[in-house]
Amino acid sequence: MRKVFNFSAGPAMVAEEVLLQAQAEMLDWQDTGMSIMELSHRGPEFKKVVDQAEADLRELMVIPKNYYVLFLAGGASTQFAMVPLNLLATNKKADYIDTGIWSKKAIAEAKRYGNVHIAAQLDESDVRLRIPSQTVWSQRKDAAYVHYTPNETIGGVEFHWLPQTGNIPLVADMSSSILSRPIDVSAYGIIYAGAQKNIGQAGITLVIIRDDLVKEPLPGTPTLYQYLIQAENKSFYNTPPTYSWYIASLTLAWMKRQGGVKVFAERNQRKAQKLYDVIDNSSDFYVNPVDPECRSRMNVPFNLKTDELTALFLDEAKKAGLTNLRGHKLVGGVRASIYNPMPEEGVNALVDFMREFAKKYG
C-alpha cells in the first residue's frame, strides 16, 4: 500500500498493480533469466511486449485499421517539430489553436517550418479562462492541418467538444488526456501523447497517424523525424526506449483489466467533480481560474488568498501524504493532477484535507 498519493502533473504516478508486476519481473522476465531491460529489442521475447501493447491500445481506443500506431522516443515535445516537418511538405500553411502554454510551445516550433496562423486563442478577458466557441474561429480553408491541445496541463483548460475541421486533418496533443475518456479516433489525422501521465513512465511517446498522412516530409527532415521511416520500420529504425515501452504495455493491460476507457471516464469524472465541488463551495477560500464549461478533468488548479497560505497548504498536505501539489512555476498556486492511475481514494483524501484546512484557516 502506498504511503503517499502523488498528484504530480508528470512524470505522474503509475498504478500500484503495474509497479508490483514490474518489480516481480525485474530480474527474470518470463523465465528468460534476463531482466526486460536486457532483452534485445529485435528479439522474439520483446516482440511479444510490442505486439501486445499495440493490440491492447487498438482495443482500448478502437483504432481503425487505416491508422499506424508508433511508439517513439523524444517526448511529446518532439512532435511539435515532427508534425509540421511531415505535414507541410506540399502546403506550408497550418492553423493552430492557442489555449495555453503547451499550445504556445507547439506554435513556436511550427513557425520554424511554415506559415502558422493562430485561428483561435484562449479568452482571458473575463474573470475565468474560457475556450472560444468555434463560431468565432478564423480557420483557413487551405491549411494543411489544424492543431490543438485538448487538455492544457498547466492551465487546467480542457475541450469537452470536438473541433470540426472538415477535410483538413485535425492534429491533437493528447499527452494529458489520452485514454481518460472515449474518443472517435477516425475524427483525427494525428494523435500524439507522452506516456508519463496516463500510460506509464516517461521516455516513450504514442503517435497514432492516419495512413494517408504518412508521406514524404519537408526536404532535410532528419531520418528519425520522418513518420514514413518510422512507420516502415514499425518504430524500430533505431533502438527504442524498451523499458518505457514495457511499462506502457503493463499499463494498457491493467486498464483492460479495470474495465477499459469507459470505466476510467466515469471514474475521472467523479474524481474531478469532487474536487471542483469543494472548491466551488469554499466561499472563495479556494478559487479555480477556469470557466466551468472547459474545466479539466485531469488537472485541477486552484489558488488560495495569499502566497503564505498557499505555502502552508502545500507543507501540511505533504505531511498528510498528499505530494506534488505545487502549481507550475509559471502560474503558481496549487494543482492536483488526477490521471487514470490516481485512485479515487487519493482524491477523497485530498478533498477531506482541503475541507479541514479551510475550516482551520478560513
Steps between C-alpha positions, in 0.01 A plus 500: 500500500634842405610738774418808292266608222702662221314784324790586267416623150768278353686283539187399682413205718493152350234250604618301802399175331729586209790589729466173689498300177805686372673435833423129484632474145803724544767229530339227293245580231284196417768245587755643257751546781536861388347830600267657246760780480757251371292349220587579141248736347509285187462167675183287510455557874470877476283465189235346727498818708479720190222307333291480818540871572374596155216248511386626840520865395303432182235320703477767772474789254321313218768610252402442135719279282605791279698656785860428591593474867854613576692488828773764475769657714548872556191594698188670371697822450684327215164479324483880501762475224409165344143606420590804286808333351284216370175678414622825344692355204240595237314781678695704751194634678375380837234626740556477876267550793674674789348401834802507727869448554531165318312636200739795492800267502358303208429823312851637556656182361267480198586856400851377418362296208203678350227760508321463833168673559346530847137416425383548858638595839398438857266771622661660805295820501258386769563384856546141381678341206271389218540315168329707230215346303603367161254745342756778559808307384677629189593171332657498155347274237840416349690404818693173493374418848344645815683440829355525849567386855185335642625539857744764621684347793623826652189717464246227566300578185337215307290467185178313568408513133666401175614774260355458153759540225333335200753347263792668674683252728457568871816450707476465878758507778325264743791459739289568809162368385559187291305196622320713761172478308375345175573688177434439131850442364372525141427871561875568523789500258763466772480442874818513706563466871789468742464192718587652836146594604248232403716231339785433739844655532685770311708402201258398229238679291199356320421620150180388329503614139264447207674318218446770236703744713805273497684653206817676393591777748661839445845476338775467757280340766719283725450129443364430849248783461335346194168324560554307177824349627357428844189334353700290253721381785214457752673738744821294483721708271731538800499357853179616669455572873418138577430526873259790455328299227472207741348717775254643248404144404438410865292814547284432195439143616411634847246738345334211321473305823344801666225508239632725227475867409131541584562390857788746536291781346230452763759479776684809377179699485421409861851586616498840331149585616592432863787748479302767317214464750724570798658795314168653394345455845793652691371862498800596286753355743604294195456647151527319167595735213316313220146535370295195612421415137864426422647381826750216479420156634869416515660809655319707763680827582385732776622800695487605862483860619869553575836347415555434869176303524591308184839407646334384822248295303773325304707433811213351699376303200841339458504403867160339443639288217363716217804583286595704192209743524703812424375681190723544196775758553349725229163534674554404863218399732396138546432231241367149546565270205263205516584278204372145455739340754390739777254291706176655617614455859786740430258770388279426800800554728580831330139619521487419872827684556378806307183522706689472828760754389227749403331455839828557681622803308190644333 
